[in-house]
Amino acid sequence: METDIGEFLRTRRERIQPHEVGLPAGVTRRRVPGLRREEVALIAGVSPDYYVRLEQGRTAQVSDQVLNAVARALRLSDVETEHLGNLARPKRTGAASAADASDEPLVRLLHTIADAPALLLDARLDIVAVNAAAEAVFEVSGMPHPRNAARQLFLDPGARSRYANWDEIAAETVAQLRLATGRRPGDAGLASLVGELAIRSEPFRRLWATGDVREKRLGTARLVHPVAGTLEFDYHVLTVPARPDRSLLTYLPRTGSPTAEALGMLLSWATAPAS
């Protein structure tokens, strides 16, 4: 799958109509949706040739001033602006770290969370560890190896029925993976995952083609559990400054909600001694 700067800028151009930035639409029919390259260059205050070189990936001498001007012209969000910078100046990073002894403090922290599902993920969304509540809700131990949240979401035939808001979660996940590819251009495992999902999942290919990038921080997940029924959680993603390739994903039920009651039931069953 391509992750280069030209593809990203093209998708950002296509979502903006000329009248939205004060340009006349013109009387002739446009051959491309959204803004033309020369129109982006005009708004950004750079020459058309310079902007074309930027989309071609010839970014060795590009300045912060130009990147910021292009970001403003295309109305990029803060995360999209970061992604543009990552594509223009790829950082030398290796593969995401495999689970090792340095994860031990994070795993201990994970298991102190007793009444909400929590998962420890790496940069490519591999599942490093889960607590008892996450196992009860997501049945992680039954996932095929390597256990990966994105692979489960797009390749598990039962995933669509498990997530009541699958379309929303899927779009967020793809946008998060695209952001990760810009941050970790040297991660062969991440590139392999994206390639595998693109080959095996049409919904993934369609979402990847949008070019969207997003930092997944918080949102709502609505799950359909085979025993507990519908569960609704507010999820939060916490980053770990000491381990930038790790994040802690927690699913919090609202106090006194049916989900909190159902989760309590699941946990009591999970911890009850076998008869």
N, C-alpha and C positions, 0 to 999 in steps of 0.2 A: 504494500500500500504506500502511495506517495504521501509524504508529510512535509513537502518542501514549501518554501515561502511563496512560490508562485501560485500553488493551489490554494493556499490560505488567503492570499490577497484577492484572488479571483472570487472566492466565495463571499468575501466581505464586500467586494464591489457590487456583486449581483443583488445583494439585499437592499441596496439604496437606490431609490428612484431620483432622477434629476431634479424634479420639483421639490424634493425634500431638502435639497441643499441650495435652492435658489437658482438652479439652472433651467433654461428652457428645454422642454422635451424635444422640440424640433418637429418639422413637418414630415420628415422621411422616417420610414419604419426602421427601428433599431434592430441590428442583427444579433445583439447580445443583450441579455437582461441587465438592468441596473446601470451603473456608471461605466463609461469607457475609461481606458487607461489614461488618455489625455485629459479627461475631466478630473480624475483624481489628482493628476499632476498639477493642473490649474489650481485646484482648491488647496493643495498642499504647498504650493509655491515653489515647485521644482520643475525642471525641464521634462518634457515627455520622454526624451531619450533616457534621462536618468532614472525615471520611474520604471521604464521598460526593463532596464538593466536590473533594477531591484526585483522585479517579478521573475526575471530569469535566474535569480540566485547569485548575481554578481555583486556581493555585498561586502567585499573585503574592506572597502574604504568608507562605508556608509557611516554617517555620524548620528549621534543621539538626536541632534536637532532635526535631521531629516526623518528619522524613524518616528519621532514624536509628532512631526507635522503630518505624516501619512496617517498615523493613528487618529489624529484629530479629524482629518479629512474623511476617514472611513467610520468615524464615530465608534471607535473601538472601546470596549470596556477596559478596566484596569487589568483583568486577567488576559484579555485578548492582546493588549499592548505588551504585556510580559511575554506572551507567546510569540508575538512578532519579533521581539528582541532576541528570544531564544533561537528562532529560526535564522535570523540575520547573523547572529554570532553564536554558533553552537558551542556549548560548554563541553569540555572533555570530562565525561563521566563514564564510569564502568557499569557493570551489571549491578542490579539491586542485590544487596547483601542477603545471603541465605540465612535461615534461622540459625542462631548460634548462642553461645553463652551470654553475649552482651544483651540478648533479649530477656534474660531472666528477671531483671527488675520490672520490665514492662508486663511480663507474664504474671508476676506476683500481683501487680496493680490490677491487672485484668480480673484476677480471681477474687479480689476484694469486692468487686461489684456483684452483689448477690441477687438483686431483684430486678435486673434489666439485662437483656442480651447485649454482649459486648464482644467484638472481634478485633484482633490485631492483624493489620494488613501491611503488605509491603508495597513498593511503588507500582508494581504491575498488578496489584489486587490479589496476589496470592494470599491465602489465609494462613497466617503464621500460628495463631492460637485463638481459642475461643473459651468463654466461660460456660458454666453449666446451663445458664439461661439461654445462651445462644444455641447450644447443642439441642436443648429442648424445643426451641422454635424452628431452627433451620436444619436440624439433623445433619450437621456438617460431617460427622463421621461416616455417613453413607455416601458422601460425594466421591466421585472417582478422583484419583491422584493424577496430576497435581491439583490440589484443591484451590480453585481460583474463582473469585466472585463473578467476574465477567464471563468466564467460560460457562459457569453454571447458569447464569442468566440467559445466555444466548444459545447454548447447545443442549441444555437439559430439556427434554420434551415437556416436562411438567412445570417448567418455570412460569409460563404464561398463566397457568391456572393458579399458581402459588401466589403471584403478585396481582392484586386487584388493580393497581396502577402501574402495570408492567411498562407501558409505553413511556411514561414519565421517568421511571427508574432507568430504563434502557437508554434514553436520550442523555440523561445525566452521566451514566457510566461511560458511554462512548466519548462524550465531551471531556470527561476526566482523563480517559486514556490518551486522547489526543494531546492534552496539555502535558501529560507525563512524557510523551515522545519528544516534545520540544525541550523539556527539562533534562531528559536523559537520552541524548542521541546515540550514546555508545552502548546502550543496554540491548544486547542481542536477544535476550529472553523476552523483553517487552516487544521488540520488533517481530519476533516469532509468534507471540500471542496475537498481535494485531493481524498478522498475515493469516494465521489459522482461522480466526474468527471471520475474516473477510472472505475466505474460501468457503467456509462451512455455513455461514449465516447470511441470508439475504437481508434481513432487518439490520444487521450490523453494517453491511456494505452501504445500505441506503442512509443510515445515520452518519456513517463516516464521511460520506460524500458531501454532507452539509458543511463540513469544515468547522463546526462549532467547537469551542473550547470553554471549559467551565471548571471552577474550583468547587468541588463538592464539600460543602460545610454543614448545611443543615437542610432538613426537609421533612416530608411525611412519607411513610411507607405503610401501605395497607396490604396485609398478608391474609391468605386463606389457609389456615392450618387444618390438616386432615382430622384432628381431634378437637381442637379448641375453637374452630370456626374462624370468623373474621377477627383479625387483630390489627389495631392501628397504633403506630408508634411515631413519635417525633425522633428523628435520628440526628445525631451530632457527630461530626468528624473532628477529632482533636489531633493536631500534628505534634510531633515530638522533636523539639529543636536539636537535641543531642543525636537523634537518628532521623535525618530528613527522609530516609527511605521507609519509614514506618508511620502508621497512623492508627489511632484508636477510634473505632466506630461503635457508638453506643445507640441502642434503641430504647427510648424511654416511654413507658406507658403513662398516660395522664392519671393523676391521683384519683382514685375512686371510680375510674372508668371500667366498662365491661372488659376491656383488654387487660387492665391490672388484675382483675378478678380471675380471668382465664389464665393469665400467666402464673398467678399464684397456684392455681390448680395444677398446671403443667409441672411446675417446680416441685410441688409436693409429691406428685407421682414419680418424678425423676429421682427423688431422694428417698422414697419409701423403700424399706427392705423388701426383697423378693419373698413372696409367700411360697 
